[in-house]
Amino acid sequence: MRVFGITGGSGSGKTTFSKIMSELGVYIIDTDVIAHRITEKGEECLKELADYFGNDILNDGGELNRKRLAQLAFADSESTEALNRITHKYIKEETIRLIEQTDSDIVGIDGAVIIGSNIQPLCEFIVSVISEKEVRMQRLKERDNLSDEQINLRLSAQPDDKFYIENSLYIIYNNGDLKELQRQAQQLYKRIKEV
């Protein structure tokens, strides 16, 4: 079995690339989906978050108030580290469980923060999807209905292309259309299958 990471910044097209890889036969594990699942009502991770950040991160029904957690967790670096320390171990645990239960011979772990995280050691190599800033801004405008200021804030908080290039075995340049992205995905899939 070959396990690799798929990453990239907001608006790069990482999710679209993962979807294409899935259609080609790669078993995709989406760490965003896992992050939502482990913070559902009654989950151990949610209890640990409430112990650390306080019960006001929960709404009246006992579910996570994501907006409130974000306010507290991103208020300072210590709180952000605590959020990551708590959630990342549960994300890794669930990722390992999913890898172990699949009979697929190629697994892609899709995550915004794989490089340098506790998920990276699970990966044989990293594939990063990168796009020019203008292209990413346009996609984020259309997808999330954000202002230029909000987009710039989001993008400036993320690593630059150089970071992804230096830490990845494969780079997917996603400045073109869907057909071009599919072509690159098919090439990469073929290369992974051959090794």
N, C-alpha and C positions, 0 to 999 in steps of 0.2 A: 504493500500500500504506500502511495506517495501522498504526503500531506503538505500543502503549501498555504501561505497567507496571501490574501488579496487586500490591498489597502490603497488609500489615496484621500486627498482632501475633499471638502464639500464642493459639490458641483463638478467633480472630475469625471464622473460617470462610472465609479467603482461598482455601484449596485447594478447598473445596466450590464456591465462587463460580467459580473457574477451570474446574472440571469442567463446570458449567452453561454457561459461555461457550463451552467446547469443543463441547458438544452443540449449541449454536446455530450453530456454524460458525467460531468463532475458532480460529486455530492457536495453541495454547498452548505456550510454551517454559518449562519448569520448571527454574529455576536450581539447585534442590536436586538434581535428577537429574543435571544437568551436573556439579555439584560432586563427586558420587560417581563419575561416569565419569572425570573428569580425574585422580582420585586412585587409579585402579586400578593394579595392578602393571604396571610397564614404562612408565607414562605420564611425560612430561617434568615435569609439575607435581609428581608424587610424588617424583621425583629431586631437584627443587629444594627441596622441603619437607625431605627427608632431609638434604640438604647444610646447610640452615640449622639444623634442630632436632636433627639427629643420627640415626643409624641405629636408635636404640632406639624410634623411632616406627613401625618396621616389625616385624611378627611374623616367626617363623622362615621362613615361606614367601615373605617379601618383600612381603606385602600391608600396607596401612596399618592400624595399630592406632589407631582413631579416638579411643578413650578416652585413650590415652597422649598423642596429639597435642593433644587438648583440655586435658589437665592442663598441658602445657607452654605452649601457645599462649595460654591465658587466665590464666596466672600473673601477667602484668604487661602494661601497655598497649603496651610496645615489642614484646613477642612477639605480641600480638594484631594490631598494625599489620603486622608481618612476615607473619603468616598471611594477612591480607587482601591485602597487596601482592602476594604470590606467587599466591594462588588467583584473585583477581579478574581479573587479566589473561587467564588461561586461560578463565575463565567467559565473559568478554566476547568473546574470540576465537571460542569455540564458539557463543555466542548469535548473533553476526554470521553465522557459517557457516549456521546453521539458518534465519535470516531470509532469507538469499540463496537457499537451496535450495527454499523453499516457494513455491507458486504461489497461496497464500491472499492475499486482499486485506486481511485484518485479522489482526494478530498481537498476542497478549498475552504479556508476559514476567512470569511469576509468580516473585516473590522476596521474602523477608523483609526484605532490606536493598537496596532500589532507590533510595530517596530519598537523594541525596548520594553515591551510588556511581558507578562508571564505567559502569554500565548506564543510568543516568538519561538521558544525552545521546542514547541510541538511541531514547528514548520521546518521542512527540509530547505525551503527557499521562500523568498518574498517576491510577489508581483505587485508593482505599484502602477496605478492608473493616474496619469497626470495630464493637465490641460492648461492652456494659456489662461491668464487671469481674466481677460475680457470674455472668453468663452464660458468660464466658470461663473462669472458675474451674471451673464445673460441667462444661464441655466437656473441659477438660484433665484433670479428675479421671476422667471416663469414658474418655477416649481414651488417656491416658498413665499412668493409675493413680498419680498423684503426690499427695503430702501437701499440705495447705494451705500449709505452710512452703515446700516446694519450688516450688509454683506462685507464691507471693508473690515469692520470689527471682527467678524467671524473668520475671515481669511487671514487676517494679521495674527490671529491667535493660533494658527495652524502652521506646521512645518512648511518650508518652501520646497520647490522641486528638487533642489540640490540634495536635500536631506533624503528624499525618496530615492533619487538616482544612486546615491552613495550606499544605501542600505538595502538595495534590491538586486536580485539576480536578473529579473526581466522588467522592462519598462514598457507600458502601453501608452502611446501618445494619442490621446483622444480629443483631437481638435476638429476632426471631420464629422461625417455623418454616421448613421447606424451601420450602414454597409461596410464602411472602413473599419469600424470597431469589430464587427463580426469577422472580417477578414483576418485581423490581428489575433482575435481569440482562437480562430480555427488553426492558425499557424502555431500558436503557443500550445494548444491542445495536442496537436500532432507531435510537437517537439517533446512534450512531457511523456506522451505515450511511447515514444521511441527509446527513451533513455532507460 
